[in-house]
Amino acid sequence: MAGRIEDYALVGDLETAALIGTDGSVDWWCAPRFDSPACLAALLGDPGHGRWILAPVGNTRCTRRSYRGDTLVLDTLWESVGGTVRVTDFMPPRFPASPRESAPRIVRVVEGIAGRVAMRGELRLRFHHGSIVPWTRAVDRRTIASVAGPDAVYLSCGPGAEPVVTLDRTTVEFTVTAGSSVAFVLDWRPSHTAVPLPASPAEIDSTLLRTLAFWNDWASGLRYEGPAREAVLRSLLTLKALTYAPTGGVVAAATASLPESVGGQRNWDYRFCWLRDSTFTLSCLLRGGFRREALAWTDWLLRAVAGDPADLQPLYGVEGQRRLPETYADWLPGYENSRPVRFGNAAVDQFQLDIYGEVLNTVYSAVRAGVALDPPAWALVAALLEYVGKRWREPDEGIWEVRGSRRHFVHSKVMSWVAADRAVRLARVAGLRGSVRRWQALRGDIHAEICARGWSEEQQSFTQYYGSHQVDATALLIPRLGFLPADDPRVLGTVAAMGRLDERGFLRRYGDVRDGGRHRLDDLGGTEGAFVACTCWYADALAATGRRDQARAVFERVLAIRNDVGLLSEEWDPVAGRQLGNTPQALSHVALVNTAFTLYGTRRHDRTAPRRLTAA
């Protein structure tokens, strides 16, 4: 059985990523891209569905682990009576001058720190999400090849370790003493290409140094100096790690089908790029000082949405793919028996009105940051708003991508207003004054309808959808988006109503905790955890409405539920005290960074104050 979600750390190379547990097992790795089929999938099943474990004999959990400085290089330490050993895990980014790193690879270096430690490794590769057992053979004494269809993975073992191949796995047993080390490299290649040459110890040392330098150099660009700086930087490093460098797209998470409720059906594939995350991601990167990534993301966005606005999708593949059919993997039992296991995402075919506002808000933010748009981009702005003008009165599936009846979601209408508002602002910048009056009128019509039909005098808050009595955490974004000022009585009432979503200091997405979480917008049944991003939005709204002490307390609660290496999944179970949903979740880390900037800006802070809170 896989570990708890918070037991996993992430390593990545800006094209894909791997999850490594506290037991030293790589339980998730998709190659060659984030959205490729997994060849290590024990996370959604058991070791027979693919894993690579490397740990001291008899040990089930490490003593401690951490990222090395401001990098994505993971150090895991085991201490025992016989000695101490460290395993260093990393995935080198594609360094241009090194053809050896033209495809994804995981490097694991075992070092003896003290005494003498017996080690054992086991590699079980299973292609296509754990369903295909490859043909495995020895190429030479220290190189193993596993091949099936288009995929090939090669395990190279350094001097001091000789692998043993059996029917369905490769094992290795060796001993390290103080000062000695053994390196292992796992390479993915297309099966028709040549076997890679094994890397020498000197080459591995050089690759590690370059990987450390790459991440440290990138992290040095952070311009935040407030409290919890380490948490902010780790979140930004995680967002960078979730970036598909060839195109600039950012995936929602590195994983698929981790449950929002253990044993339930709310198991989605998040290894794709959502348009709505663009506003948060772009703002987050620009605030942090990472302009290059923001520009790359904007370029990806404009390429992905180019064309007929009627064809705009909520999400795309990392290379801008449009077809992402949702399938069930019946051969996988699911994380802690949470079924079905889904790959692909049917939300790609939904009508989500809010994404038009997200796109135009992103374009507006980019222009404010100095990004120059060419004529086709300006034409796209006009086309998108014309489409919003025709369809904003229609119901949709909304930000929560409900798998049920369409509704007139208030957030979707607010984002339609955002689309019109940002288009008016952009038109003034671009000199498109002929359209301004028409777009101003549209903006006014949308605003008036929301205030008339989305506000409830009885509830004294904005509701989830027209005619609903439920509240929705997305209403917390109203002052940030500029729909109403933070001191408006309707904003104050809505923020006060969010107490109905509070469960032990964390916020659910919508409904009312007093009904036991039974209010659902679909027929999937079950409940879910509290949303990390919604909890951060609550902190932002509290700060905007003058309750900064409360906002800081909420923020500190979020900091405290990060795992031991600073990662957040999508949700938190306040009762069981565990993370839920796909991990690490980009939106959770974006929300953390934005809340830090909301509360503390970029001002320098007394460095003697505590800057890190970790989970108990």
C-alpha positions in Angstrom: 0.0 0.0 0.0 1.2 3.5 -0.8 2.0 5.9 2.0 0.0 8.9 3.0 -0.1 11.6 0.5 2.0 13.9 2.7 4.7 11.1 2.8 5.7 12.0 -0.7 8.4 14.5 -1.9 8.7 15.7 -5.5 11.7 15.7 -7.8 11.4 16.9 -11.4 13.2 18.1 -14.5 10.7 20.7 -15.9 9.1 18.1 -18.2 7.9 15.4 -15.9 8.2 14.5 -12.2 8.5 11.7 -9.7 7.1 11.2 -6.2 9.3 9.5 -3.6 8.0 8.3 -0.3 9.5 8.4 3.2 10.3 4.7 2.7 12.7 5.4 -0.2 10.2 4.2 -2.9 9.6 6.0 -6.1 5.9 5.3 -6.4 4.9 7.6 -9.3 6.8 8.5 -12.5 5.3 9.4 -15.9 7.7 9.5 -18.8 8.6 11.4 -20.9 6.0 14.1 -20.0 3.7 14.9 -17.1 0.7 13.7 -19.0 2.4 10.5 -20.4 1.4 7.1 -19.0 3.1 6.2 -15.8 5.7 3.5 -15.7 5.9 3.5 -11.9 2.3 3.6 -10.6 2.4 2.0 -7.1 0.8 5.2 -5.8 -2.5 4.0 -7.3 -2.1 0.4 -6.4 0.7 -1.7 -4.9 4.4 -2.5 -5.7 3.2 -4.8 -8.5 2.0 -1.8 -10.4 5.5 -0.3 -10.5 7.9 1.1 -8.0 11.7 1.7 -7.4 12.6 1.3 -3.8 16.1 2.0 -2.4 16.6 1.8 1.3 18.5 0.1 4.2 17.6 -3.5 4.8 14.8 -3.7 7.4 13.9 0.0 7.4 10.4 1.1 6.5 10.7 4.9 7.1 13.6 7.3 6.9 14.9 9.3 9.9 14.5 12.6 8.2 14.7 14.3 4.8 14.9 17.7 3.2 15.6 19.5 0.0 19.2 20.6 -0.3 18.9 24.4 0.1 16.7 26.2 -2.4 16.7 23.3 -4.9 14.7 20.3 -6.0 17.5 17.9 -4.9 16.2 15.6 -2.2 18.4 14.3 0.6 16.9 11.4 2.7 18.8 10.2 5.8 18.5 6.8 7.6 20.1 6.4 11.0 20.5 3.0 12.6 22.6 1.2 15.2 25.0 0.0 12.5 25.4 3.3 10.7 24.0 6.2 8.8 23.3 6.5 5.1 22.0 9.3 2.9 20.2 8.8 -0.4 20.2 11.9 -2.8 17.5 11.9 -5.4 17.2 14.3 -8.3 16.2 14.7 -11.9 18.5 16.9 -14.0 16.8 19.5 -16.2 17.7 19.3 -19.9 21.1 21.0 -20.0 21.7 22.1 -23.6 25.3 21.1 -23.7 24.6 17.5 -22.5 23.1 15.1 -25.0 23.0 12.5 -22.3 20.1 14.4 -20.6 18.0 14.6 -23.8 15.4 12.4 -22.1 14.1 12.1 -18.5 16.2 10.4 -15.9 16.1 9.8 -12.2 19.5 9.8 -10.4 19.8 8.2 -6.9 23.2 8.4 -5.1 23.7 6.3 -1.9 26.4 7.6 0.4 27.7 6.1 3.6 27.9 8.7 6.4 28.9 6.6 9.3 29.4 2.9 10.2 28.3 0.2 7.8 24.8 -0.1 6.3 23.3 -3.0 4.2 21.2 -1.6 1.4 18.6 -3.2 -0.9 17.0 -2.0 -4.0 14.1 -3.3 -6.1 12.9 -2.0 -9.4 9.5 -3.1 -10.9 8.7 -1.3 -14.1 5.2 -1.4 -15.4 4.4 0.6 -18.5 1.0 2.2 -19.4 -0.1 3.1 -15.9 1.0 -0.2 -14.3 -0.7 -2.5 -16.8 2.2 -3.8 -19.0 5.1 -5.9 -17.7 8.1 -5.2 -19.9 10.7 -7.6 -21.2 13.7 -7.1 -18.9 17.2 -8.3 -19.7 20.8 -7.6 -18.6 22.8 -5.5 -21.2 26.0 -6.0 -19.2 27.0 -6.6 -15.6 25.6 -3.2 -14.3 23.0 -2.2 -17.0 19.4 -3.5 -17.2 17.0 -2.8 -20.1 13.2 -3.0 -19.8 11.3 -2.7 -23.1 7.6 -2.9 -24.1 6.1 -1.3 -27.2 7.3 2.4 -27.6 8.9 2.5 -24.1 12.3 1.5 -22.9 13.8 2.2 -19.4 17.5 1.5 -18.6 18.8 1.0 -15.1 22.5 1.8 -14.7 24.2 0.7 -11.4 27.5 2.2 -10.3 30.6 0.2 -9.2 29.8 -1.7 -6.0 26.4 -2.9 -7.0 25.4 -5.6 -9.5 21.7 -6.1 -10.3 19.9 -9.4 -10.4 17.2 -9.8 -13.0 14.2 -12.1 -12.3 10.9 -12.6 -14.2 9.2 -9.4 -13.1 11.8 -7.3 -11.2 15.4 -6.2 -10.8 17.0 -6.4 -7.3 20.3 -5.2 -6.0 22.0 -5.7 -2.6 25.1 -3.9 -1.5 26.8 -2.4 1.5 28.0 1.2 2.0 30.5 2.3 4.6 31.5 5.8 5.7 32.9 7.7 2.8 31.8 5.3 0.1 29.0 5.9 -2.4 27.0 4.0 -5.1 25.0 5.8 -7.9 22.0 4.5 -9.8 20.5 6.1 -12.9 17.1 5.3 -14.4 16.7 6.5 -18.0 13.6 6.6 -20.2 14.1 6.4 -23.9 12.0 5.6 -27.0 12.4 1.9 -27.5 13.8 2.2 -31.0 16.8 4.3 -29.9 20.2 3.1 -28.8 21.0 1.9 -25.3 22.5 4.9 -23.3 26.0 4.7 -22.1 26.4 4.4 -18.3 27.4 7.6 -16.6 30.7 7.6 -14.7 30.9 8.8 -11.1 32.5 12.0 -12.3 29.7 12.7 -14.7 27.1 12.1 -12.0 28.9 14.4 -9.6 29.0 17.0 -12.4 25.3 16.6 -13.2 24.4 17.0 -9.5 26.4 20.2 -9.2 24.8 21.6 -12.3 21.4 20.7 -11.1 22.0 22.4 -7.7 23.3 25.4 -9.5 20.3 25.6 -11.8 17.8 25.6 -8.9 19.8 27.9 -6.7 20.3 30.4 -9.5 16.5 30.4 -10.2 15.6 30.8 -6.6 17.9 33.8 -6.2 15.4 35.8 -8.2 12.8 35.8 -5.4 12.1 39.3 -4.2 9.9 38.5 -1.2 11.4 39.3 2.2 8.5 38.8 4.5 7.6 36.2 7.1 7.5 32.5 6.0 9.9 33.3 3.2 11.0 29.7 3.0 7.4 28.5 2.5 6.9 31.1 -0.2 10.1 30.1 -2.0 9.3 26.4 -1.7 5.9 27.1 -3.2 7.5 29.0 -6.1 10.0 26.2 -6.6 7.1 23.8 -6.7 5.3 25.9 -9.3 8.5 26.0 -11.4 8.8 22.2 -11.0 5.2 21.8 -12.4 6.1 23.8 -15.5 6.5 22.0 -18.8 9.5 24.0 -20.0 9.3 23.4 -23.7 5.9 25.2 -23.9 5.6 27.2 -20.6 2.4 25.5 -19.5 1.9 24.7 -15.8 0.2 21.5 -14.8 -2.4 21.5 -12.0 -0.6 18.7 -10.2 1.9 16.0 -10.9 -0.5 13.2 -10.1 -3.8 11.6 -11.2 -6.7 10.1 -9.3 -5.6 10.8 -5.8 -8.9 11.0 -3.9 -10.7 14.0 -2.5 -12.2 11.5 -0.1 -10.5 8.3 0.7 -12.5 5.4 -0.8 -14.7 7.8 -2.8 -15.2 8.5 -6.5 -13.8 12.0 -6.7 -10.6 11.0 -8.3 -9.4 13.2 -11.2 -6.4 13.5 -13.5 -4.7 16.8 -12.9 -1.6 16.4 -15.1 -2.9 19.1 -17.5 -3.0 22.9 -17.8 -6.1 24.7 -16.7 -6.8 28.1 -18.1 -8.4 29.5 -14.9 -5.2 28.9 -13.0 -3.5 31.4 -15.3 -4.7 34.5 -13.4 -3.4 33.1 -10.1 -0.2 31.7 -11.5 0.7 34.7 -13.5 0.1 37.1 -10.6 2.1 34.8 -8.3 5.1 34.6 -10.6 5.1 38.3 -11.4 4.8 39.1 -7.7 7.7 36.8 -6.9 9.9 38.4 -9.5 9.9 35.6 -12.0 9.0 37.5 -15.2 10.5 35.0 -17.6 8.1 32.2 -16.4 5.2 34.6 -16.6 6.0 35.5 -20.2 6.4 31.8 -21.1 3.0 31.1 -19.5 1.4 33.9 -21.4 2.8 32.7 -24.7 1.5 29.2 -23.9 -1.9 30.6 -23.1 -2.2 32.6 -26.3 -1.2 29.6 -28.4 -3.6 27.3 -26.6 -6.7 29.6 -26.9 -5.9 30.9 -30.4 -8.8 30.3 -32.9 -12.5 30.3 -32.6 -13.6 31.5 -29.1 -16.4 29.0 -29.2 -13.7 26.3 -29.1 -12.1 27.5 -25.9 -11.5 24.7 -23.5 -11.1 24.7 -19.7 -7.9 22.7 -20.0 -5.3 21.6 -22.4 -2.4 19.1 -22.5 1.1 20.4 -21.8 1.8 20.9 -25.5 -1.6 22.4 -26.1 -3.4 19.2 -27.0 -7.2 19.4 -27.1 -8.2 15.8 -26.9 -7.9 14.5 -23.4 -10.5 11.6 -23.2 -11.3 10.3 -19.8 -10.8 6.6 -19.3 -11.0 4.2 -16.4 -8.0 2.0 -15.4 -9.8 -1.0 -14.1 -6.6 -2.9 -13.4 -5.6 -0.4 -10.7 -7.3 -0.7 -7.3 -6.8 3.0 -6.6 -5.2 4.9 -3.7 -6.5 3.2 -0.6 -9.2 1.5 -2.8 -10.5 4.8 -4.1 -12.2 4.0 -7.4 -12.5 4.5 -10.2 -9.0 5.4 -11.3 -9.3 8.0 -14.0 -6.8 9.1 -16.7 -7.7 12.0 -19.0 -10.4 14.5 -17.9 -13.9 14.8 -19.2 -14.1 18.4 -17.9 -12.3 19.3 -21.2 -15.7 19.2 -22.9 -17.6 21.3 -20.4 -18.8 24.8 -20.9 -17.2 26.9 -18.1 -18.1 30.5 -18.6 -15.6 31.8 -16.1 -12.5 30.9 -18.2 -13.2 33.8 -20.5 -12.7 36.2 -17.7 -9.7 34.2 -16.6 -8.1 34.5 -20.0 -8.8 38.2 -20.4 -7.6 38.9 -16.8 -4.4 37.1 -17.6 -3.9 39.2 -20.8 -4.6 42.4 -18.8 -2.1 41.4 -16.1 0.5 40.6 -18.8 0.0 44.0 -20.5 0.3 45.8 -17.2 3.6 43.9 -16.6 4.9 45.2 -19.9 4.2 42.3 -22.2 3.7 43.5 -25.8 0.8 41.9 -27.6 0.7 41.6 -31.4 -2.4 42.4 -33.6 -3.6 38.7 -33.5 -3.6 38.9 -29.7 -5.7 42.0 -29.7 -8.1 40.4 -32.2 -8.4 37.5 -29.8 -9.4 39.8 -27.0 -12.2 41.3 -29.1 -13.4 37.8 -30.3 -13.5 36.4 -26.7 -15.5 39.3 -25.5 -18.0 39.1 -28.4 -18.5 35.5 -27.4 -19.0 36.3 -23.8 -21.6 38.9 -24.8 -23.6 36.3 -26.6 -23.4 33.6 -23.9 -23.1 35.1 -20.5 -26.7 34.7 -19.6 -26.5 30.9 -20.1 -25.9 28.4 -17.3 -22.6 26.5 -17.2 -20.7 23.8 -15.2 -18.6 26.5 -13.4 -15.3 26.6 -11.7 -15.9 23.4 -9.7 -16.5 21.5 -13.0 -19.7 19.9 -11.7 -20.8 16.6 -13.3 -24.5 17.4 -13.0 -26.9 20.0 -14.2 -25.7 23.4 -15.4 -26.5 26.3 -13.2 -26.2 30.1 -13.2 -23.2 30.1 -11.0 -22.5 33.5 -9.5 -18.7 33.1 -9.9 -19.1 32.4 -13.6 -21.2 35.6 -13.9 -18.6 37.6 -11.9 -15.9 36.4 -14.2 -18.0 37.4 -17.2 -18.0 40.9 -15.7 -14.2 40.6 -15.3 -14.0 39.8 -19.0 -15.9 42.9 -19.9 -14.1 45.1 -17.4 -10.6 44.0 -18.6 -11.6 44.4 -22.2 -12.6 48.0 -21.5 -9.3 48.6 -19.9 -7.3 46.9 -22.6 -9.3 48.8 -25.3 -8.2 52.1 -23.8 -4.5 50.9 -23.9 -4.8 49.6 -27.5 -6.8 52.5 -28.8 -9.8 50.4 -29.6 -12.1 53.1 -28.5 -14.8 52.1 -31.0 -15.7 49.1 -28.9 -15.4 50.7 -25.4 -19.0 52.0 -25.1 -20.5 48.6 -26.1 -18.2 46.8 -23.7 -19.0 49.2 -20.9 -22.7 48.6 -21.4 -22.1 44.9 -21.2 -20.1 45.3 -18.1 -23.0 47.3 -16.5 -25.6 44.8 -17.5 -23.7 41.9 -16.0 -23.0 43.8 -12.8 -26.6 44.7 -12.3 -27.9 41.2 -12.8 -25.4 39.7 -10.4 -26.3 42.2 -7.7 -30.0 41.5 -8.3 -30.0 37.7 -8.6 -26.8 36.6 -7.0 -27.2 38.4 -3.7 -29.5 37.0 -1.0 -31.0 39.4 1.5 -32.1 36.5 3.6 -28.6 35.0 3.7 -26.9 38.4 3.7 -24.3 37.1 1.2 -23.7 36.3 -2.4 -24.9 32.7 -3.1 -23.4 29.9 -5.1 -25.9 30.2 -8.0 -29.1 32.1 -8.7 -31.8 31.0 -6.3 -29.4 29.0 -4.1 -29.2 29.2 -0.3 -25.7 27.9 -0.3 -22.5 29.9 -0.1 -19.4 29.3 -2.2 -15.8 30.2 -1.4 -15.3 31.8 -4.8 -17.3 34.8 -3.6 -14.3 35.6 -1.5 -12.6 36.7 -4.7 -15.1 39.5 -5.4 -13.0 42.3 -3.8 -9.8 41.0 -5.3 -11.3 41.0 -8.8 -12.6 44.5 -8.3 -16.3 43.7 -8.7 -17.1 45.4 -5.4 -14.8 47.3 -2.9 -13.8 45.4 0.2 -15.8 47.8 2.5 -19.0 47.2 0.6 -21.7 45.8 3.1 -22.3 43.0 0.6 -18.7 41.9 0.7 -18.6 42.2 4.5 -21.8 40.0 4.7 -20.4 37.5 2.3 -17.1 37.1 4.2 -19.1 36.7 7.5 -21.2 34.0 5.9 -18.1 32.0 5.1 -18.2 30.7 8.6 -20.7 28.2 7.3 -17.9 26.6 5.3 -15.4 26.5 8.2 -14.4 23.2 9.6 -11.8 23.3 12.3 -10.2 26.4 10.8 -10.2 25.4 7.2 -12.8 26.1 4.4 -14.7 23.8 2.2 -15.4 24.9 -1.3 -19.2 25.3 -0.9 -22.3 24.2 0.9 -22.6 24.3 4.7 -20.6 22.2 7.2 -23.8 22.0 9.3 -25.3 19.6 6.8 -22.4 17.2 7.2 -21.0 18.1 3.7 -24.0 16.4 2.0 -24.8 19.3 -0.3 -23.3 18.2 -3.6 -23.7 19.5 -7.1 -23.5 16.1 -8.7 -24.5 12.5 -8.1 -21.1 11.1 -7.1 -21.9 10.9 -3.5 -19.5 11.2 -0.6 -17.8 14.2 0.9 -14.4 15.9 0.4 -11.8 17.7 2.5 -11.3 21.4 3.0 -9.7 23.2 0.1 -6.3 24.7 0.7 -6.7 27.5 -1.9 -10.2 28.4 -0.5 -8.7 28.7 3.0 -6.0 31.1 1.6 -8.7 33.1 -0.2 -10.4 33.5 3.2 -7.3 34.9 4.7 -7.0 37.3 1.8 -10.6 38.5 2.2 -10.2 38.9 6.0 -7.1 41.0 5.4 -8.9 43.1 2.8 -11.8 43.8 5.2 -9.5 44.9 8.0 -9.1 41.7 10.1 -5.5 41.2 9.6 -4.8 39.3 12.8 -7.5 36.7 11.9 -6.0 36.6 8.4 -2.5 35.8 9.8 -3.9 33.1 12.0 -5.6 31.4 9.0 -2.4 31.7 7.0 -0.4 30.1 9.8 -2.8 27.2 9.8 -2.1 26.6 6.1 1.6 26.8 6.7 1.3 24.1 9.4 -0.3 21.5 7.1 2.5 21.5 4.6 4.4 18.2 4.7 8.0 17.8 6.0 9.4 19.2 2.8 6.9 22.0 2.4 4.4 20.5 -0.1 0.7 20.9 -0.2 -1.9 18.8 -1.9 -5.3 20.0 -3.1 -7.2 19.4 0.2 -6.9 18.9 3.9 -8.9 16.6 6.1 -9.3 18.5 9.3 -10.7 15.5 11.2 -8.2 12.8 10.1 -5.4 15.4 10.0 -4.1 14.3 6.5 -3.7 15.7 3.0 -6.2 14.7 0.3 -6.3 15.1 -3.5 -3.6 15.4 -6.1 -0.2 16.6 -5.1 1.6 18.8 -5.1 -1.2 21.1 -6.2 -0.3 24.2 -8.1 -3.3 26.2 -7.0 -2.6 25.5 -3.3 0.9 26.8 -3.7 -0.2 29.8 -5.8 -2.7 30.7 -3.1 -0.1 30.4 -0.3 2.3 32.8 -2.2 -0.5 35.3 -3.0 -1.6 35.3 0.7 1.9 35.9 1.9 2.2 38.9 -0.5 -1.3 40.1 0.6 -0.4 40.1 4.2 3.3 41.2 4.1 4.1 42.6 0.7 7.8 42.5 -0.2 9.0 44.5 2.8 11.9 43.3 4.8 11.2 41.6 8.0 13.1 40.9 11.2 14.9 37.7 10.4 14.9 36.7 14.1 11.2 36.1 13.9 10.0 32.5 13.2 9.8 31.9 9.5 8.8 28.3 9.2 5.9 26.3 10.6 5.7 22.6 9.9 3.1 20.0 10.5 3.1 18.2 13.8 
